Amino acid sequence: MEFAGYLAEDAPDPRGAQRARVARLGVASAGLVPQRHLEDLGVEGIAASRSSVGTEERVEEVSLSRSYTLWRNPDDHADPVNLRKLDDATARALEEQPLFPVPAWLDEARDRLRHPSLWEAVQTHWIRPGGEPRSVADRLIAHAEHVLTNVYREELGLHGDAYWAPPVPPAALQRSRVIVDGAARDALLLDTDPFVLALGTELDDGRVLTAVIPREELPFVVREFLSDIPEPR
């Protein structure tokens, strides 16, 4: 008789397959510059659309989402200031001990839930040359609404039929500047939302970088970027 429903202690870390998938797509991922208060978790979200041309399948569009763990006191990870307020369901799940030994990477992922994060904070958007581009404004609004819908459900009163965060009005975007690879470039800024601040810019190779950062964590985040960051090992 076989039983299913739990991971073996030697189950492979799925981040390896995720990194291999990113590598196969061949799209460089942008991200925040390395900094004391952030631990780069790498690309945790991939959205890719494909089309068929005869017998050939080609990638039309890719969006890569990069996340970070935030350490308010990076010199002492055990400092209670590094903990976040947990909802009841998450707190109960973390208090329960697994019935079977679990892989080290799963223990690590469970522990990360105790700490604040910048979930899918930086997205990199690529479209095949010759494809129909989307504007920086459209990308930035979509990214902001995505984070608001998934992270701020309780604050926005989202439940039942009210699943999506209220639309971000395009008029809320303003012109700004952002540092990428050490140089200032034109950008769009969303600075009117009570929960997040968002930035977007087009990179030299046509990729679009968007970033959505929780307002309460802004004092800990240096809002400068690199256009190409290798995946963490």
N, C-alpha and C positions, 0 to 999 in steps of 0.2 A: 504494500500500500504506500502511495506517495502523498505527502502533504505539501501544500503550497501556502503562500501568504506571508512569508518572511524571507529576509535576505540572509544568505549564508555569510559566515564571518569573513570568508575570502572573496566575496563578490567584488568584481572590479569597480573601480571608481568611475562613475559615468562622465566625469569631467574630461577624461582621456578621449572618449568618443566625441564629446562636444568640441574639443580643441581640434581633433582631426577633421571634423565637419567644417569648422571655420577655415582651416587650412585648404581644404578642397575647394571652397568657394572662391578663394583667392582675393578676398576683399580685406584691405587693411582696416583695423579697428582703431578709432581715435579714443582718447580718454583723458581724464584729468592728469596733470603732472603728478609724479610721485610726491607725497607729502606725509608729514608725521601722523596726522589724525586719521588717515584713510588706509585701509587694507584693500588692495585691488583684488576682486574675486574673478576678474576676467569676464569674458562674454558668457552671459547666462541666458540670453534670449536670442534666437535666430528666426527671422522671417524671410523666406525666399520664394519668389514666384518664378515659374518656368514655362517655357512654351516649346512646342515641337515644330521643327522645320524639316519636313520629309521624315527621315529616320533619325534625325539629330535632335536631341533635347538640349536647350540652352537656357541659362539663367538670365532672367530679364531684370530682376530687381532684388536687392538684398537690404535688410536692416539688421544691424547687430546691436544688442543692448548690453551695456557693461554696468556691473553693480559693485558696490563697495561696502565693507563694514566700517563703521565709524567708531573710533576710540577717542572719547573725550579726554581721557588720561592715557596717552599712548605709552607712557613709561611704566605703567602698572595695570595690566589687563584685568587683574583681580579687583581693582578699585570699584566699589559699587556705583560710582558715577558713570561707569561704562555700561550699566544695565539700562534697558528700556522698560517702560510700563507694558506689561503683557495683558492681553485680553484673557478672560477666564478660560476659554477653550485651549489656548496655547499654553497657559500656565499649567493646566491639568495634564496636558499631553507631555510636557517636559518633566513633570513630577513622577509620572509613571515610568517604572523601570522596564526595559525590554524583557520579554520572556525568554529570549535566546540571545547569545552573543551576537553583536552586530559589527559590521566593518568599521574600522577607525574613521573612514571618511564620513560615514553616516553619523557617528558620534560628534564629529566636528561640525557637521551641518546642523545637528540639533542644538549644539551649544551656540552657534551663530544666531539662532533665533532669540537668544536672550539679549542681544546687543542691537543698538540702532543701526540701520543700514540706509544707504542711498540706493534704493532698488531701481534697477534699470535707469540709472541716473544719466548716462551718456549713451546716445544712440548715434550710429554711423549709417548713413543711407547712401546706397549706390544704385545706379541704374545703368543698364547696358548702353554703350555709346549708340546713338541713333534712336534710343527709346524716348518715350514721352516724359519729360522731366516734371517733377513736382516742385513747387516753390519752397524756399526756406520757411516762409510763413506757414504754409500748409503743413510741412513736416513738424515745425515747432508746436503748432496748435495741437496736432494729433498726438505728439509725445506728451505734452502737458495734460491733455484730457485722459490719456492712457494711465499716467501715474496717479492723477487725482481719482479716477474711477477705481483703481485697484488698491491704493494705499489709504485713502481718506474717506472710506465708505461711511464710517460712523460719524465723522465730523460733518459730512455732507448730507447725512440722513438718507443714504441710499439703501433701499430694500424693496422687495417685491418688484413691481413694474418699473420703479425708479432705479434702473440699473446703472445708467451712465451719468457721469458728472455733467453739470450744466455746460453747454458749449462755451469755449473761450472766444469772445468776439475779436475778429481781426483788428478792430480799431484799438484794442488794448496793447497791441505790439508797438514798440517805438524803436527808432534807430539807435544803435549803440556801437561799441567797439569791444572786441574780445582778443585776448592774447592766445595765439596758436603757434607752436614751435618758436616761441620767443618774440614773435612780431605781432603788432596790433593789426586787426583787420575789421572790416565792416561786419556788423552783426545786427540781429533783431533781439529785442529784450522784452520779456513779459515780467513786469514788476508791479502788477496790480492785484494779483491773486493773494489771498490771505494765507495760503498754505505753502506755496512753492514760488520759487523764482526760476525763470527759464530763459535760455539763450540759444541762438541758432546762427550758424554761418555756413557759407559755401567754401569748401577747400579748393586749393589750386587745381586738383585733378578732377573736380566736378562732384566729388562726394559732399554730402551735407552732414554737418555735425550739429546735433541738438543736445542740450543738457537741461535737466529738470532737477532742482536741488531743494530739499525741504528748508523752509525759512528758519525753523528753529535750529538747524545745524549750520547755517551760513557763517557764524563766527569761527567755525572750525575748518572751513573749506576754502582753499585757494582756488579761485575760479580762473585757472589757466589750463591750457590743454596741449596735448601732443597729437599730431595727426596720425601717428602709427605707433601702437604700443604692442609688443609681443605678449602672447598669453602667459600668465604666471605658471610656473612649474609646480 
